[in-house]
Amino acid sequence: TNAVVCTCITGFTNTGTDDSVVCTDTCTINNGGCNPSAACTHDTATNAVVCTCKTGFTNTGTAANVVCQGTLIDCRT
């Protein structure tokens, strides 16, 4: 048969069904799988999800597995 198969491009997730594909920005679903203390964006070349720690947090994981830990600042000085 010549059935049309629709799939979402990288960076988007099907939130519909196989028969009724609805492509939704992956960053809007559970923060794209990023740490809650990270911002979810897309790589400009591949559109893949990129997780970047927010201000005040440092990545203690890897580029592929971002783990954001709070940075403590001594305010007593």
mmCIF file of the N, C-alpha and C atoms, coordinates in Angstrom:
data_MODEL
# 
_entry.id   MODEL 
# 
loop_
_atom_site.group_PDB 
_atom_site.id 
_atom_site.type_symbol 
_atom_site.label_atom_id 
_atom_site.label_alt_id 
_atom_site.label_comp_id 
_atom_site.label_asym_id 
_atom_site.label_entity_id 
_atom_site.label_seq_id 
_atom_site.pdbx_PDB_ins_code 
_atom_site.Cartn_x 
_atom_site.Cartn_y 
_atom_site.Cartn_z 
_atom_site.occupancy 
_atom_site.B_iso_or_equiv 
_atom_site.pdbx_formal_charge 
_atom_site.auth_seq_id 
_atom_site.auth_comp_id 
_atom_site.auth_asym_id 
_atom_site.auth_atom_id 
_atom_site.pdbx_PDB_model_num 
ATOM 1   N N  . THR A 1 1  ? 0.832  -1.188 0.000  1.00 0.00 ? 1  THR A N  1 
ATOM 2   C CA . THR A 1 1  ? 0.000  0.000  0.000  1.00 0.00 ? 1  THR A CA 1 
ATOM 3   C C  . THR A 1 1  ? 0.874  1.247  0.000  1.00 0.00 ? 1  THR A C  1 
ATOM 4   N N  . ASN A 1 2  ? 0.263  2.352  -0.297 1.00 0.00 ? 2  ASN A N  1 
ATOM 5   C CA . ASN A 1 2  ? 0.953  3.637  -0.306 1.00 0.00 ? 2  ASN A CA 1 
ATOM 6   C C  . ASN A 1 2  ? 0.517  4.498  0.872  1.00 0.00 ? 2  ASN A C  1 
ATOM 7   N N  . ALA A 1 3  ? 0.420  3.893  2.036  1.00 0.00 ? 3  ALA A N  1 
ATOM 8   C CA . ALA A 1 3  ? -0.025 4.621  3.224  1.00 0.00 ? 3  ALA A CA 1 
ATOM 9   C C  . ALA A 1 3  ? 1.008  5.675  3.608  1.00 0.00 ? 3  ALA A C  1 
ATOM 10  N N  . VAL A 1 4  ? 0.511  6.815  4.019  1.00 0.00 ? 4  VAL A N  1 
ATOM 11  C CA . VAL A 1 4  ? 1.374  7.891  4.469  1.00 0.00 ? 4  VAL A CA 1 
ATOM 12  C C  . VAL A 1 4  ? 1.663  7.681  5.949  1.00 0.00 ? 4  VAL A C  1 
ATOM 13  N N  . VAL A 1 5  ? 2.941  7.762  6.322  1.00 0.00 ? 5  VAL A N  1 
ATOM 14  C CA . VAL A 1 5  ? 3.342  7.626  7.713  1.00 0.00 ? 5  VAL A CA 1 
ATOM 15  C C  . VAL A 1 5  ? 3.928  8.960  8.153  1.00 0.00 ? 5  VAL A C  1 
ATOM 16  N N  . CYS A 1 6  ? 3.319  9.539  9.175  1.00 0.00 ? 6  CYS A N  1 
ATOM 17  C CA . CYS A 1 6  ? 3.793  10.824 9.679  1.00 0.00 ? 6  CYS A CA 1 
ATOM 18  C C  . CYS A 1 6  ? 4.582  10.611 10.957 1.00 0.00 ? 6  CYS A C  1 
ATOM 19  N N  . THR A 1 7  ? 5.717  11.285 11.058 1.00 0.00 ? 7  THR A N  1 
ATOM 20  C CA . THR A 1 7  ? 6.529  11.248 12.272 1.00 0.00 ? 7  THR A CA 1 
ATOM 21  C C  . THR A 1 7  ? 6.969  12.664 12.594 1.00 0.00 ? 7  THR A C  1 
ATOM 22  N N  . CYS A 1 8  ? 7.262  12.891 13.845 1.00 0.00 ? 8  CYS A N  1 
ATOM 23  C CA . CYS A 1 8  ? 7.725  14.209 14.273 1.00 0.00 ? 8  CYS A CA 1 
ATOM 24  C C  . CYS A 1 8  ? 9.226  14.330 14.057 1.00 0.00 ? 8  CYS A C  1 
ATOM 25  N N  . ILE A 1 9  ? 9.668  15.536 13.741 1.00 0.00 ? 9  ILE A N  1 
ATOM 26  C CA . ILE A 1 9  ? 11.093 15.776 13.581 1.00 0.00 ? 9  ILE A CA 1 
ATOM 27  C C  . ILE A 1 9  ? 11.761 15.781 14.956 1.00 0.00 ? 9  ILE A C  1 
ATOM 28  N N  . THR A 1 10 ? 13.066 15.665 14.984 1.00 0.00 ? 10 THR A N  1 
ATOM 29  C CA . THR A 1 10 ? 13.833 15.705 16.225 1.00 0.00 ? 10 THR A CA 1 
ATOM 30  C C  . THR A 1 10 ? 13.481 16.954 17.015 1.00 0.00 ? 10 THR A C  1 
ATOM 31  N N  . GLY A 1 11 ? 13.302 16.782 18.323 1.00 0.00 ? 11 GLY A N  1 
ATOM 32  C CA . GLY A 1 11 ? 12.949 17.906 19.190 1.00 0.00 ? 11 GLY A CA 1 
ATOM 33  C C  . GLY A 1 11 ? 11.458 18.031 19.418 1.00 0.00 ? 11 GLY A C  1 
ATOM 34  N N  . PHE A 1 12 ? 10.686 17.192 18.738 1.00 0.00 ? 12 PHE A N  1 
ATOM 35  C CA . PHE A 1 12 ? 9.239  17.193 18.900 1.00 0.00 ? 12 PHE A CA 1 
ATOM 36  C C  . PHE A 1 12 ? 8.777  15.771 19.210 1.00 0.00 ? 12 PHE A C  1 
ATOM 37  N N  . THR A 1 13 ? 7.701  15.646 19.982 1.00 0.00 ? 13 THR A N  1 
ATOM 38  C CA . THR A 1 13 ? 7.169  14.361 20.414 1.00 0.00 ? 13 THR A CA 1 
ATOM 39  C C  . THR A 1 13 ? 5.716  14.251 19.974 1.00 0.00 ? 13 THR A C  1 
ATOM 40  N N  . ASN A 1 14 ? 5.342  13.072 19.511 1.00 0.00 ? 14 ASN A N  1 
ATOM 41  C CA . ASN A 1 14 ? 3.953  12.842 19.117 1.00 0.00 ? 14 ASN A CA 1 
ATOM 42  C C  . ASN A 1 14 ? 3.100  12.723 20.372 1.00 0.00 ? 14 ASN A C  1 
ATOM 43  N N  . THR A 1 15 ? 2.218  13.696 20.566 1.00 0.00 ? 15 THR A N  1 
ATOM 44  C CA . THR A 1 15 ? 1.292  13.641 21.703 1.00 0.00 ? 15 THR A CA 1 
ATOM 45  C C  . THR A 1 15 ? -0.101 13.209 21.250 1.00 0.00 ? 15 THR A C  1 
ATOM 46  N N  . GLY A 1 16 ? -0.203 12.826 19.989 1.00 0.00 ? 16 GLY A N  1 
ATOM 47  C CA . GLY A 1 16 ? -1.460 12.313 19.457 1.00 0.00 ? 16 GLY A CA 1 
ATOM 48  C C  . GLY A 1 16 ? -1.413 10.802 19.396 1.00 0.00 ? 16 GLY A C  1 
ATOM 49  N N  . THR A 1 17 ? -1.910 10.254 18.314 1.00 0.00 ? 17 THR A N  1 
ATOM 50  C CA . THR A 1 17 ? -1.915 8.804  18.105 1.00 0.00 ? 17 THR A CA 1 
ATOM 51  C C  . THR A 1 17 ? -1.146 8.496  16.829 1.00 0.00 ? 17 THR A C  1 
ATOM 52  N N  . ASP A 1 18 ? -0.969 7.207  16.539 1.00 0.00 ? 18 ASP A N  1 
ATOM 53  C CA . ASP A 1 18 ? -0.301 6.827  15.292 1.00 0.00 ? 18 ASP A CA 1 
ATOM 54  C C  . ASP A 1 18 ? -1.088 7.303  14.079 1.00 0.00 ? 18 ASP A C  1 
ATOM 55  N N  . ASP A 1 19 ? -2.421 7.331  14.200 1.00 0.00 ? 19 ASP A N  1 
ATOM 56  C CA . ASP A 1 19 ? -3.275 7.740  13.093 1.00 0.00 ? 19 ASP A CA 1 
ATOM 57  C C  . ASP A 1 19 ? -3.473 9.253  13.015 1.00 0.00 ? 19 ASP A C  1 
ATOM 58  N N  . SER A 1 20 ? -3.289 9.928  14.131 1.00 0.00 ? 20 SER A N  1 
ATOM 59  C CA . SER A 1 20 ? -3.492 11.373 14.189 1.00 0.00 ? 20 SER A CA 1 
ATOM 60  C C  . SER A 1 20 ? -2.312 12.001 14.938 1.00 0.00 ? 20 SER A C  1 
ATOM 61  N N  . VAL A 1 21 ? -1.215 12.163 14.221 1.00 0.00 ? 21 VAL A N  1 
ATOM 62  C CA . VAL A 1 21 ? 0.033  12.644 14.814 1.00 0.00 ? 21 VAL A CA 1 
ATOM 63  C C  . VAL A 1 21 ? -0.080 14.126 15.145 1.00 0.00 ? 21 VAL A C  1 
ATOM 64  N N  . VAL A 1 22 ? 0.280  14.452 16.390 1.00 0.00 ? 22 VAL A N  1 
ATOM 65  C CA . VAL A 1 22 ? 0.339  15.846 16.851 1.00 0.00 ? 22 VAL A CA 1 
ATOM 66  C C  . VAL A 1 22 ? 1.744  16.057 17.400 1.00 0.00 ? 22 VAL A C  1 
ATOM 67  N N  . CYS A 1 23 ? 2.538  16.853 16.718 1.00 0.00 ? 23 CYS A N  1 
ATOM 68  C CA . CYS A 1 23 ? 3.926  17.075 17.132 1.00 0.00 ? 23 CYS A CA 1 
ATOM 69  C C  . CYS A 1 23 ? 3.994  18.261 18.094 1.00 0.00 ? 23 CYS A C  1 
ATOM 70  N N  . THR A 1 24 ? 4.494  17.987 19.299 1.00 0.00 ? 24 THR A N  1 
ATOM 71  C CA . THR A 1 24 ? 4.579  18.986 20.353 1.00 0.00 ? 24 THR A CA 1 
ATOM 72  C C  . THR A 1 24 ? 6.044  19.177 20.722 1.00 0.00 ? 24 THR A C  1 
ATOM 73  N N  . ASP A 1 25 ? 6.445  20.433 20.927 1.00 0.00 ? 25 ASP A N  1 
ATOM 74  C CA . ASP A 1 25 ? 7.813  20.745 21.339 1.00 0.00 ? 25 ASP A CA 1 
ATOM 75  C C  . ASP A 1 25 ? 8.154  19.915 22.575 1.00 0.00 ? 25 ASP A C  1 
ATOM 76  N N  . THR A 1 26 ? 9.193  19.105 22.483 1.00 0.00 ? 26 THR A N  1 
ATOM 77  C CA . THR A 1 26 ? 9.585  18.223 23.576 1.00 0.00 ? 26 THR A CA 1 
ATOM 78  C C  . THR A 1 26 ? 9.883  19.000 24.854 1.00 0.00 ? 26 THR A C  1 
ATOM 79  N N  . CYS A 1 27 ? 10.368 20.221 24.754 1.00 0.00 ? 27 CYS A N  1 
ATOM 80  C CA . CYS A 1 27 ? 10.680 21.023 25.943 1.00 0.00 ? 27 CYS A CA 1 
ATOM 81  C C  . CYS A 1 27 ? 9.436  21.372 26.753 1.00 0.00 ? 27 CYS A C  1 
ATOM 82  N N  . THR A 1 28 ? 8.270  21.312 26.139 1.00 0.00 ? 28 THR A N  1 
ATOM 83  C CA . THR A 1 28 ? 7.034  21.627 26.865 1.00 0.00 ? 28 THR A CA 1 
ATOM 84  C C  . THR A 1 28 ? 6.469  20.407 27.581 1.00 0.00 ? 28 THR A C  1 
ATOM 85  N N  . ILE A 1 29 ? 7.094  19.249 27.402 1.00 0.00 ? 29 ILE A N  1 
ATOM 86  C CA . ILE A 1 29 ? 6.651  18.014 28.044 1.00 0.00 ? 29 ILE A CA 1 
ATOM 87  C C  . ILE A 1 29 ? 7.704  17.613 29.071 1.00 0.00 ? 29 ILE A C  1 
ATOM 88  N N  . ASN A 1 30 ? 7.373  17.730 30.340 1.00 0.00 ? 30 ASN A N  1 
ATOM 89  C CA . ASN A 1 30 ? 8.292  17.346 31.419 1.00 0.00 ? 30 ASN A CA 1 
ATOM 90  C C  . ASN A 1 30 ? 9.664  18.001 31.248 1.00 0.00 ? 30 ASN A C  1 
ATOM 91  N N  . ASN A 1 31 ? 9.664  19.268 30.829 1.00 0.00 ? 31 ASN A N  1 
ATOM 92  C CA . ASN A 1 31 ? 10.907 20.039 30.641 1.00 0.00 ? 31 ASN A CA 1 
ATOM 93  C C  . ASN A 1 31 ? 11.890 19.319 29.719 1.00 0.00 ? 31 ASN A C  1 
ATOM 94  N N  . GLY A 1 32 ? 11.382 18.554 28.777 1.00 0.00 ? 32 GLY A N  1 
ATOM 95  C CA . GLY A 1 32 ? 12.231 17.867 27.804 1.00 0.00 ? 32 GLY A CA 1 
ATOM 96  C C  . GLY A 1 32 ? 13.084 16.770 28.395 1.00 0.00 ? 32 GLY A C  1 
ATOM 97  N N  . GLY A 1 33 ? 12.765 16.363 29.623 1.00 0.00 ? 33 GLY A N  1 
ATOM 98  C CA . GLY A 1 33 ? 13.591 15.366 30.305 1.00 0.00 ? 33 GLY A CA 1 
ATOM 99  C C  . GLY A 1 33 ? 14.774 15.999 31.023 1.00 0.00 ? 33 GLY A C  1 
ATOM 100 N N  . CYS A 1 34 ? 14.851 17.326 30.989 1.00 0.00 ? 34 CYS A N  1 
ATOM 101 C CA . CYS A 1 34 ? 15.947 18.033 31.659 1.00 0.00 ? 34 CYS A CA 1 
ATOM 102 C C  . CYS A 1 34 ? 15.703 18.087 33.161 1.00 0.00 ? 34 CYS A C  1 
ATOM 103 N N  . ASN A 1 35 ? 16.770 18.266 33.905 1.00 0.00 ? 35 ASN A N  1 
ATOM 104 C CA . ASN A 1 35 ? 16.727 18.472 35.341 1.00 0.00 ? 35 ASN A CA 1 
ATOM 105 C C  . ASN A 1 35 ? 15.806 19.648 35.639 1.00 0.00 ? 35 ASN A C  1 
ATOM 106 N N  . PRO A 1 36 ? 15.047 19.617 36.726 1.00 0.00 ? 36 PRO A N  1 
ATOM 107 C CA . PRO A 1 36 ? 14.157 20.748 37.052 1.00 0.00 ? 36 PRO A CA 1 
ATOM 108 C C  . PRO A 1 36 ? 14.880 22.090 37.187 1.00 0.00 ? 36 PRO A C  1 
ATOM 109 N N  . SER A 1 37 ? 16.176 22.046 37.484 1.00 0.00 ? 37 SER A N  1 
ATOM 110 C CA . SER A 1 37 ? 16.967 23.275 37.625 1.00 0.00 ? 37 SER A CA 1 
ATOM 111 C C  . SER A 1 37 ? 17.692 23.631 36.333 1.00 0.00 ? 37 SER A C  1 
ATOM 112 N N  . ALA A 1 38 ? 17.244 23.057 35.227 1.00 0.00 ? 38 ALA A N  1 
ATOM 113 C CA . ALA A 1 38 ? 17.850 23.323 33.920 1.00 0.00 ? 38 ALA A CA 1 
ATOM 114 C C  . ALA A 1 38 ? 16.824 23.908 32.965 1.00 0.00 ? 38 ALA A C  1 
ATOM 115 N N  . ALA A 1 39 ? 17.314 24.663 32.013 1.00 0.00 ? 39 ALA A N  1 
ATOM 116 C CA . ALA A 1 39 ? 16.477 25.181 30.938 1.00 0.00 ? 39 ALA A CA 1 
ATOM 117 C C  . ALA A 1 39 ? 16.565 24.218 29.755 1.00 0.00 ? 39 ALA A C  1 
ATOM 118 N N  . CYS A 1 40 ? 15.449 23.995 29.109 1.00 0.00 ? 40 CYS A N  1 
ATOM 119 C CA . CYS A 1 40 ? 15.390 23.125 27.936 1.00 0.00 ? 40 CYS A CA 1 
ATOM 120 C C  . CYS A 1 40 ? 15.349 23.992 26.682 1.00 0.00 ? 40 CYS A C  1 
ATOM 121 N N  . THR A 1 41 ? 16.285 23.765 25.776 1.00 0.00 ? 41 THR A N  1 
ATOM 122 C CA . THR A 1 41 ? 16.323 24.458 24.483 1.00 0.00 ? 41 THR A CA 1 
ATOM 123 C C  . THR A 1 41 ? 16.612 23.416 23.406 1.00 0.00 ? 41 THR A C  1 
ATOM 124 N N  . HIS A 1 42 ? 16.778 23.884 22.182 1.00 0.00 ? 42 HIS A N  1 
ATOM 125 C CA . HIS A 1 42 ? 17.086 22.977 21.077 1.00 0.00 ? 42 HIS A CA 1 
ATOM 126 C C  . HIS A 1 42 ? 18.389 23.376 20.395 1.00 0.00 ? 42 HIS A C  1 
ATOM 127 N N  . ASP A 1 43 ? 19.183 22.384 20.014 1.00 0.00 ? 43 ASP A N  1 
ATOM 128 C CA . ASP A 1 43 ? 20.400 22.613 19.254 1.00 0.00 ? 43 ASP A CA 1 
ATOM 129 C C  . ASP A 1 43 ? 20.013 23.228 17.910 1.00 0.00 ? 43 ASP A C  1 
ATOM 130 N N  . THR A 1 44 ? 20.695 24.294 17.522 1.00 0.00 ? 44 THR A N  1 
ATOM 131 C CA . THR A 1 44 ? 20.320 24.992 16.291 1.00 0.00 ? 44 THR A CA 1 
ATOM 132 C C  . THR A 1 44 ? 20.579 24.163 15.033 1.00 0.00 ? 44 THR A C  1 
ATOM 133 N N  . ALA A 1 45 ? 21.524 23.239 15.078 1.00 0.00 ? 45 ALA A N  1 
ATOM 134 C CA . ALA A 1 45 ? 21.836 22.436 13.894 1.00 0.00 ? 45 ALA A CA 1 
ATOM 135 C C  . ALA A 1 45 ? 20.970 21.189 13.797 1.00 0.00 ? 45 ALA A C  1 
ATOM 136 N N  . THR A 1 46 ? 20.762 20.504 14.930 1.00 0.00 ? 46 THR A N  1 
ATOM 137 C CA . THR A 1 46 ? 20.068 19.213 14.890 1.00 0.00 ? 46 THR A CA 1 
ATOM 138 C C  . THR A 1 46 ? 18.654 19.264 15.463 1.00 0.00 ? 46 THR A C  1 
ATOM 139 N N  . ASN A 1 47 ? 18.322 20.328 16.182 1.00 0.00 ? 47 ASN A N  1 
ATOM 140 C CA . ASN A 1 47 ? 17.038 20.502 16.862 1.00 0.00 ? 47 ASN A CA 1 
ATOM 141 C C  . ASN A 1 47 ? 16.866 19.546 18.041 1.00 0.00 ? 47 ASN A C  1 
ATOM 142 N N  . ALA A 1 48 ? 17.930 18.828 18.404 1.00 0.00 ? 48 ALA A N  1 
ATOM 143 C CA . ALA A 1 48 ? 17.870 17.933 19.560 1.00 0.00 ? 48 ALA A CA 1 
ATOM 144 C C  . ALA A 1 48 ? 17.742 18.753 20.841 1.00 0.00 ? 48 ALA A C  1 
ATOM 145 N N  . VAL A 1 49 ? 17.174 18.149 21.872 1.00 0.00 ? 49 VAL A N  1 
ATOM 146 C CA . VAL A 1 49 ? 17.016 18.819 23.167 1.00 0.00 ? 49 VAL A CA 1 
ATOM 147 C C  . VAL A 1 49 ? 18.392 19.065 23.786 1.00 0.00 ? 49 VAL A C  1 
ATOM 148 N N  . VAL A 1 50 ? 18.564 20.274 24.341 1.00 0.00 ? 50 VAL A N  1 
ATOM 149 C CA . VAL A 1 50 ? 19.783 20.645 25.058 1.00 0.00 ? 50 VAL A CA 1 
ATOM 150 C C  . VAL A 1 50 ? 19.363 21.146 26.434 1.00 0.00 ? 50 VAL A C  1 
ATOM 151 N N  . CYS A 1 51 ? 19.947 20.570 27.476 1.00 0.00 ? 51 CYS A N  1 
ATOM 152 C CA . CYS A 1 51 ? 19.663 20.979 28.846 1.00 0.00 ? 51 CYS A CA 1 
ATOM 153 C C  . CYS A 1 51 ? 20.830 21.830 29.352 1.00 0.00 ? 51 CYS A C  1 
ATOM 154 N N  . THR A 1 52 ? 20.528 23.004 29.893 1.00 0.00 ? 52 THR A N  1 
ATOM 155 C CA . THR A 1 52 ? 21.541 23.918 30.410 1.00 0.00 ? 52 THR A CA 1 
ATOM 156 C C  . THR A 1 52 ? 21.125 24.365 31.802 1.00 0.00 ? 52 THR A C  1 
ATOM 157 N N  . CYS A 1 53 ? 22.031 24.203 32.766 1.00 0.00 ? 53 CYS A N  1 
ATOM 158 C CA . CYS A 1 53 ? 21.714 24.591 34.142 1.00 0.00 ? 53 CYS A CA 1 
ATOM 159 C C  . CYS A 1 53 ? 21.413 26.080 34.227 1.00 0.00 ? 53 CYS A C  1 
ATOM 160 N N  . LYS A 1 54 ? 20.413 26.408 35.042 1.00 0.00 ? 54 LYS A N  1 
ATOM 161 C CA . LYS A 1 54 ? 20.022 27.794 35.253 1.00 0.00 ? 54 LYS A CA 1 
ATOM 162 C C  . LYS A 1 54 ? 21.072 28.492 36.106 1.00 0.00 ? 54 LYS A C  1 
ATOM 163 N N  . THR A 1 55 ? 21.021 29.819 36.147 1.00 0.00 ? 55 THR A N  1 
ATOM 164 C CA . THR A 1 55 ? 21.932 30.623 36.947 1.00 0.00 ? 55 THR A CA 1 
ATOM 165 C C  . THR A 1 55 ? 21.881 30.158 38.404 1.00 0.00 ? 55 THR A C  1 
ATOM 166 N N  . GLY A 1 56 ? 23.051 29.998 39.004 1.00 0.00 ? 56 GLY A N  1 
ATOM 167 C CA . GLY A 1 56 ? 23.135 29.539 40.385 1.00 0.00 ? 56 GLY A CA 1 
ATOM 168 C C  . GLY A 1 56 ? 23.269 28.041 40.517 1.00 0.00 ? 56 GLY A C  1 
ATOM 169 N N  . PHE A 1 57 ? 23.267 27.328 39.390 1.00 0.00 ? 57 PHE A N  1 
ATOM 170 C CA . PHE A 1 57 ? 23.402 25.879 39.395 1.00 0.00 ? 57 PHE A CA 1 
ATOM 171 C C  . PHE A 1 57 ? 24.563 25.478 38.492 1.00 0.00 ? 57 PHE A C  1 
ATOM 172 N N  . THR A 1 58 ? 25.223 24.375 38.834 1.00 0.00 ? 58 THR A N  1 
ATOM 173 C CA . THR A 1 58 ? 26.367 23.881 38.071 1.00 0.00 ? 58 THR A CA 1 
ATOM 174 C C  . THR A 1 58 ? 26.085 22.449 37.637 1.00 0.00 ? 58 THR A C  1 
ATOM 175 N N  . ASN A 1 59 ? 26.479 22.110 36.421 1.00 0.00 ? 59 ASN A N  1 
ATOM 176 C CA . ASN A 1 59 ? 26.308 20.751 35.912 1.00 0.00 ? 59 ASN A CA 1 
ATOM 177 C C  . ASN A 1 59 ? 27.370 19.850 36.531 1.00 0.00 ? 59 ASN A C  1 
ATOM 178 N N  . THR A 1 60 ? 26.938 18.913 37.360 1.00 0.00 ? 60 THR A N  1 
ATOM 179 C CA . THR A 1 60 ? 27.862 17.956 37.961 1.00 0.00 ? 60 THR A CA 1 
ATOM 180 C C  . THR A 1 60 ? 27.800 16.608 37.235 1.00 0.00 ? 60 THR A C  1 
ATOM 181 N N  . GLY A 1 61 ? 27.024 16.557 36.178 1.00 0.00 ? 61 GLY A N  1 
ATOM 182 C CA . GLY A 1 61 ? 26.924 15.345 35.368 1.00 0.00 ? 61 GLY A CA 1 
ATOM 183 C C  . GLY A 1 61 ? 27.783 15.471 34.122 1.00 0.00 ? 61 GLY A C  1 
ATOM 184 N N  . THR A 1 62 ? 27.249 15.044 33.000 1.00 0.00 ? 62 THR A N  1 
ATOM 185 C CA . THR A 1 62 ? 27.941 15.132 31.715 1.00 0.00 ? 62 THR A CA 1 
ATOM 186 C C  . THR A 1 62 ? 27.099 15.969 30.760 1.00 0.00 ? 62 THR A C  1 
ATOM 187 N N  . ALA A 1 63 ? 27.638 16.232 29.585 1.00 0.00 ? 63 ALA A N  1 
ATOM 188 C CA . ALA A 1 63 ? 26.882 16.988 28.584 1.00 0.00 ? 63 ALA A CA 1 
ATOM 189 C C  . ALA A 1 63 ? 25.623 16.221 28.171 1.00 0.00 ? 63 ALA A C  1 
ATOM 190 N N  . ALA A 1 64 ? 25.717 14.895 28.137 1.00 0.00 ? 64 ALA A N  1 
ATOM 191 C CA . ALA A 1 64 ? 24.576 14.070 27.734 1.00 0.00 ? 64 ALA A CA 1 
ATOM 192 C C  . ALA A 1 64 ? 23.608 13.808 28.888 1.00 0.00 ? 64 ALA A C  1 
ATOM 193 N N  . ASN A 1 65 ? 24.078 13.931 30.111 1.00 0.00 ? 65 ASN A N  1 
ATOM 194 C CA . ASN A 1 65 ? 23.242 13.669 31.298 1.00 0.00 ? 65 ASN A CA 1 
ATOM 195 C C  . ASN A 1 65 ? 23.453 14.805 32.293 1.00 0.00 ? 65 ASN A C  1 
ATOM 196 N N  . VAL A 1 66 ? 22.776 15.924 32.050 1.00 0.00 ? 66 VAL A N  1 
ATOM 197 C CA . VAL A 1 66 ? 22.955 17.130 32.857 1.00 0.00 ? 66 VAL A CA 1 
ATOM 198 C C  . VAL A 1 66 ? 22.311 16.942 34.233 1.00 0.00 ? 66 VAL A C  1 
ATOM 199 N N  . VAL A 1 67 ? 23.114 17.172 35.276 1.00 0.00 ? 67 VAL A N  1 
ATOM 200 C CA . VAL A 1 67 ? 22.649 17.121 36.662 1.00 0.00 ? 67 VAL A CA 1 
ATOM 201 C C  . VAL A 1 67 ? 23.004 18.471 37.288 1.00 0.00 ? 67 VAL A C  1 
ATOM 202 N N  . CYS A 1 68 ? 22.006 19.268 37.598 1.00 0.00 ? 68 CYS A N  1 
ATOM 203 C CA . CYS A 1 68 ? 22.246 20.620 38.107 1.00 0.00 ? 68 CYS A CA 1 
ATOM 204 C C  . CYS A 1 68 ? 22.225 20.623 39.632 1.00 0.00 ? 68 CYS A C  1 
ATOM 205 N N  . GLN A 1 69 ? 23.322 21.073 40.217 1.00 0.00 ? 69 GLN A N  1 
ATOM 206 C CA . GLN A 1 69 ? 23.435 21.198 41.667 1.00 0.00 ? 69 GLN A CA 1 
ATOM 207 C C  . GLN A 1 69 ? 23.557 22.672 42.004 1.00 0.00 ? 69 GLN A C  1 
ATOM 208 N N  . GLY A 1 70 ? 22.901 23.100 43.075 1.00 0.00 ? 70 GLY A N  1 
ATOM 209 C CA . GLY A 1 70 ? 22.966 24.491 43.504 1.00 0.00 ? 70 GLY A CA 1 
ATOM 210 C C  . GLY A 1 70 ? 24.377 24.879 43.902 1.00 0.00 ? 70 GLY A C  1 
ATOM 211 N N  . THR A 1 71 ? 24.756 26.100 43.562 1.00 0.00 ? 71 THR A N  1 
ATOM 212 C CA . THR A 1 71 ? 26.057 26.631 43.926 1.00 0.00 ? 71 THR A CA 1 
ATOM 213 C C  . THR A 1 71 ? 25.880 27.466 45.182 1.00 0.00 ? 71 THR A C  1 
ATOM 214 N N  . LEU A 1 72 ? 26.555 27.077 46.238 1.00 0.00 ? 72 LEU A N  1 
ATOM 215 C CA . LEU A 1 72 ? 26.438 27.808 47.495 1.00 0.00 ? 72 LEU A CA 1 
ATOM 216 C C  . LEU A 1 72 ? 27.353 29.024 47.490 1.00 0.00 ? 72 LEU A C  1 
ATOM 217 N N  . ILE A 1 73 ? 26.827 30.143 47.941 1.00 0.00 ? 73 ILE A N  1 
ATOM 218 C CA . ILE A 1 73 ? 27.597 31.377 48.009 1.00 0.00 ? 73 ILE A CA 1 
ATOM 219 C C  . ILE A 1 73 ? 27.596 31.844 49.456 1.00 0.00 ? 73 ILE A C  1 
ATOM 220 N N  . ASP A 1 74 ? 28.785 32.115 49.979 1.00 0.00 ? 74 ASP A N  1 
ATOM 221 C CA . ASP A 1 74 ? 28.895 32.618 51.350 1.00 0.00 ? 74 ASP A CA 1 
ATOM 222 C C  . ASP A 1 74 ? 28.654 34.122 51.327 1.00 0.00 ? 74 ASP A C  1 
ATOM 223 N N  . CYS A 1 75 ? 27.527 34.540 51.873 1.00 0.00 ? 75 CYS A N  1 
ATOM 224 C CA . CYS A 1 75 ? 27.140 35.960 51.845 1.00 0.00 ? 75 CYS A CA 1 
ATOM 225 C C  . CYS A 1 75 ? 27.605 36.706 53.086 1.00 0.00 ? 75 CYS A C  1 
ATOM 226 N N  . ARG A 1 76 ? 28.387 36.056 53.940 1.00 0.00 ? 76 ARG A N  1 
ATOM 227 C CA . ARG A 1 76 ? 28.828 36.676 55.193 1.00 0.00 ? 76 ARG A CA 1 
ATOM 228 C C  . ARG A 1 76 ? 30.036 37.587 55.002 1.00 0.00 ? 76 ARG A C  1 
ATOM 229 N N  . THR A 1 77 ? 30.589 37.664 53.832 1.00 0.00 ? 77 THR A N  1 
ATOM 230 C CA . THR A 1 77 ? 31.790 38.484 53.652 1.00 0.00 ? 77 THR A CA 1 
ATOM 231 C C  . THR A 1 77 ? 31.464 39.914 53.355 1.00 0.00 ? 77 THR A C  1 
# 
